[in-house]
Amino acid sequence: MDQLHPDLKARNFPSAEEEALAAQPVSRYSGPESAYRLAFTDNDFLLRDELRPVRMQLELLKPELVQREQGIESTIVIFGSARILPLDIAAARLDAADASGDAAATARARTQVQMSRYYEEARAFAAIVTRESAQLDTPIHVVTGGGPGIMEAGNRGAHEVGGRSIGLNIVLPHEQEPNAYITPELCFQFHYFALRKMHFLMRSIALVCFPGGFGTLDELFETMTLIQTGKSRRRPILLFGRDFWSRLIDFDWLIETGMIGPRDTELFQFVETAEEAWAYLSSHYGFDLPDTQTGKFAEDM
């Protein structure tokens, strides 16, 4: 008597998927010029300019629903250049440039080797976040832009310690494939930059910025503006590499000219190593997991 009759919970109408599979076009109306197709299976209709609001809603909704289903609640966003190489690849390019005798190529390759330390720090940081936050009630997942360079390093670090990570790719004129380390069920592709940016920040508890170009600066300044203006809650923003950022952006000049206030520089914190970054976040949120004096973690001691 406790079990309900199955018909009491049965669907009253076919699902959209069932209807789409069942809908066979009448031969007379099966041509590309026909309007007979179901609206939600008609790509030509869905891609019309007038349907942009619908496409934007879908692009907001799909990653949201999937992340809910996958239990993603808290993330740390890792931004940085797509052009920064792993140390082994950068070193191999330097050897090749040295062998070629091309002084300009050697200089560029040497710079790539110097910058590759940020790839290794991003990789180590993502591994620490993934491994250490597994002890929390709400694990923290790394999210990147899904491409090469620093983005690859972030997904790779999480993957190498057996964790999951997210990639928010975007369609670009120069084709960008997702890197090989993103968790497949958390690998997304966007058309609209604005909606991708929303998903970067919707679940983030921190933004970690490595050296990068226009894209990195775009994300960094947009996040700082949202926090500065009170449109987004305050959260840690960590800039890896004081020398790089201080040379790139003259924050003192912005203060001196009145473009920002003195306290606006409190929006971010410089860090140099993965351990230092995690120690800062642990202190800020009260994780109390690492020994900040030694940079060691419980399982390493």
C-alpha positions in Angstrom: 0.0 0.0 0.0 3.0 2.3 0.5 4.1 2.1 -3.1 2.4 4.5 -5.6 1.0 3.1 -8.8 3.5 4.0 -11.6 0.9 5.8 -13.5 0.5 8.4 -10.7 4.0 9.8 -11.5 4.0 9.3 -15.3 4.5 12.2 -17.7 1.4 13.6 -19.1 3.1 14.9 -22.3 6.0 13.7 -24.3 9.3 15.4 -23.7 10.8 17.8 -26.2 13.5 15.2 -26.9 11.0 12.5 -27.6 9.1 14.8 -29.9 12.3 15.8 -31.7 13.2 12.2 -32.3 9.7 11.3 -33.4 9.2 14.3 -35.8 9.8 13.0 -39.3 9.4 15.6 -42.0 6.8 15.0 -44.5 8.6 14.4 -47.8 7.0 17.3 -49.5 8.2 19.6 -46.7 11.7 18.2 -46.0 13.7 20.7 -48.1 15.9 23.4 -46.5 13.4 26.1 -47.5 10.6 24.5 -45.5 9.4 26.0 -42.2 8.0 22.7 -41.1 10.8 21.8 -38.6 10.2 22.1 -34.9 11.4 25.5 -33.8 13.8 24.1 -31.2 15.5 21.8 -33.7 15.7 24.4 -36.5 19.3 25.8 -36.4 18.6 28.3 -39.1 15.8 29.8 -37.0 17.8 29.7 -33.7 20.7 31.5 -35.4 18.7 34.5 -36.6 19.7 37.9 -35.3 16.3 38.3 -33.7 16.9 35.2 -31.5 20.0 36.6 -29.9 18.2 37.1 -26.5 17.3 33.4 -26.5 20.8 32.3 -27.4 22.2 34.5 -24.6 19.8 33.0 -22.2 20.8 29.5 -23.3 24.5 30.3 -22.9 23.9 31.6 -19.4 21.7 28.6 -18.5 23.6 25.6 -19.8 26.8 26.0 -17.8 24.7 27.0 -14.7 22.6 23.8 -14.9 25.6 21.5 -15.6 27.7 22.9 -12.8 24.7 22.5 -10.3 24.3 18.9 -11.4 28.1 18.4 -11.0 28.1 19.9 -7.5 30.3 22.9 -8.3 29.8 25.5 -5.6 33.1 27.3 -5.1 35.8 28.1 -7.6 39.1 29.9 -7.9 39.7 31.5 -11.3 43.1 31.4 -12.8 43.9 33.9 -15.6 47.1 34.4 -17.5 48.7 34.4 -20.9 48.0 31.6 -23.4 51.6 32.2 -24.7 53.5 31.1 -21.5 55.1 27.7 -22.1 55.9 24.8 -19.8 59.6 24.9 -18.7 60.6 21.8 -20.7 59.2 23.1 -24.0 60.7 26.6 -23.3 64.1 25.1 -22.6 64.0 23.0 -25.8 63.2 26.1 -27.8 66.1 27.9 -26.3 68.4 25.0 -27.2 67.2 25.1 -30.8 67.6 28.9 -30.9 71.1 28.7 -29.6 71.9 26.1 -32.2 70.6 28.2 -35.0 72.9 31.1 -34.2 70.0 33.6 -34.4 70.6 36.2 -31.7 67.1 37.6 -31.8 65.5 34.1 -31.6 67.8 33.3 -28.7 66.8 36.4 -26.8 63.1 35.6 -27.3 63.6 32.0 -26.3 65.5 33.1 -23.2 62.6 35.3 -22.2 60.2 32.4 -22.7 62.3 30.3 -20.3 62.2 33.1 -17.7 58.4 33.4 -18.0 57.9 29.6 -17.9 58.2 29.8 -14.1 54.7 31.2 -14.0 53.4 28.1 -15.9 55.0 25.9 -13.2 53.6 28.1 -10.4 50.1 28.0 -11.9 50.3 24.3 -12.2 51.5 23.9 -8.6 48.9 26.3 -7.3 46.1 24.5 -9.0 47.4 21.2 -7.5 47.5 22.7 -4.0 44.0 24.2 -4.3 42.5 20.9 -5.5 44.3 18.7 -3.1 44.0 20.8 0.1 40.4 21.9 -0.5 39.3 18.3 -0.8 39.4 18.3 3.0 36.8 21.1 3.2 33.0 20.6 3.3 32.8 22.5 0.0 35.8 21.6 -2.3 37.1 24.4 -4.4 37.4 23.8 -8.1 39.9 25.6 -10.4 38.4 27.3 -13.4 40.3 28.6 -16.4 39.7 30.0 -19.9 40.3 26.4 -21.2 43.1 27.2 -23.6 46.9 26.8 -23.6 49.6 28.5 -21.5 48.6 29.5 -18.0 45.1 28.1 -18.6 46.5 24.7 -19.4 48.8 24.9 -16.4 45.8 25.5 -14.1 43.7 22.6 -15.5 46.8 20.4 -15.6 47.7 20.9 -11.9 44.2 19.9 -10.8 44.2 16.9 -13.1 47.6 15.7 -11.9 46.3 15.3 -8.3 43.2 13.5 -9.4 40.8 16.4 -9.2 38.3 18.0 -11.5 38.6 21.4 -13.1 36.5 23.7 -15.4 37.4 25.2 -18.7 35.3 28.1 -20.2 36.4 28.2 -23.8 35.3 30.8 -26.3 35.1 30.7 -30.1 37.9 32.9 -31.6 38.9 33.8 -35.1 42.1 31.8 -34.6 40.8 28.4 -33.5 41.5 27.5 -29.9 41.0 23.9 -28.8 40.4 23.1 -25.2 43.5 21.9 -23.4 43.8 18.2 -22.6 43.4 18.5 -18.8 39.9 19.9 -18.4 37.3 17.5 -16.9 35.2 16.6 -20.0 31.8 17.1 -18.3 33.0 20.6 -17.2 34.4 21.8 -20.5 32.2 24.6 -22.0 32.3 26.7 -25.1 30.9 30.2 -25.3 30.1 32.6 -28.1 29.4 35.7 -25.9 32.3 37.1 -24.0 30.0 38.8 -21.5 28.3 35.6 -20.5 31.6 33.8 -20.2 32.8 36.5 -17.8 29.7 36.1 -15.7 30.4 32.4 -15.3 34.0 33.1 -14.3 32.8 35.2 -11.4 29.5 33.6 -10.3 31.0 30.9 -8.1 34.5 32.3 -7.6 36.0 32.9 -4.1 39.2 34.4 -5.6 40.8 35.6 -8.8 44.4 34.6 -9.4 46.1 36.6 -12.2 49.4 35.5 -13.8 51.2 37.7 -16.3 49.2 38.1 -19.5 48.1 40.3 -22.3 44.9 42.1 -23.3 42.6 39.2 -22.3 44.1 38.9 -18.9 44.1 42.7 -18.3 40.4 42.8 -19.5 39.4 40.2 -16.9 41.5 41.7 -14.2 40.2 45.3 -14.5 36.6 44.2 -15.0 36.8 42.2 -11.8 38.4 45.0 -9.9 35.9 47.5 -11.3 32.9 45.3 -10.2 34.4 45.1 -6.7 35.4 48.7 -6.5 31.9 49.9 -7.5 30.2 47.4 -5.2 28.5 45.5 -8.0 30.3 42.3 -6.8 31.2 41.1 -3.4 34.8 41.7 -2.3 37.0 38.7 -2.7 40.8 38.2 -2.9 42.6 39.2 -6.1 46.1 37.8 -6.2 48.7 39.0 -8.8 51.6 36.6 -9.4 54.9 38.5 -10.0 55.2 41.9 -8.4 58.0 42.9 -10.8 55.8 42.2 -13.9 52.7 43.9 -12.6 54.5 46.9 -11.1 56.3 47.6 -14.4 53.1 47.0 -16.5 50.8 49.2 -14.3 52.0 52.3 -12.5 49.5 52.1 -9.6 51.3 55.0 -7.8 50.7 57.2 -10.8 47.0 56.4 -10.9 46.8 57.4 -7.2 48.9 60.5 -7.8 46.7 61.7 -10.7 43.6 61.0 -8.7 42.4 58.3 -11.1 42.0 55.8 -8.2 42.0 56.3 -4.5 44.8 55.2 -2.2 42.7 52.4 -0.7 41.9 51.0 -4.2 45.3 49.2 -4.2 43.9 47.1 -1.3 41.8 45.3 -3.9 44.7 43.1 -4.8 47.7 41.4 -3.3 51.1 40.5 -4.8 52.3 36.9 -4.4 55.3 35.1 -5.9 54.7 31.4 -5.2 51.9 28.8 -5.2 52.5 28.2 -1.5 52.3 31.9 -0.6 49.1 32.3 -2.6 47.4 29.4 -0.8 48.6 30.6 2.5 47.0 34.0 1.9 43.7 32.4 0.9 43.8 30.0 3.8 44.3 32.9 6.2 41.6 35.0 4.5 39.0 32.3 4.6 40.1 30.6 7.8 41.0 27.3 6.1 43.9 26.9 8.5 45.3 24.0 6.5 48.9 24.9 5.6 51.9 25.7 7.8 52.5 29.2 6.5 56.0 29.4 8.1 57.3 26.4 6.1 55.0 26.4 3.1 54.4 22.7 3.8 51.1 20.9 3.9 50.0 18.2 6.2 50.4 15.3 3.8 54.0 16.5 3.0 55.2 16.6 6.5 
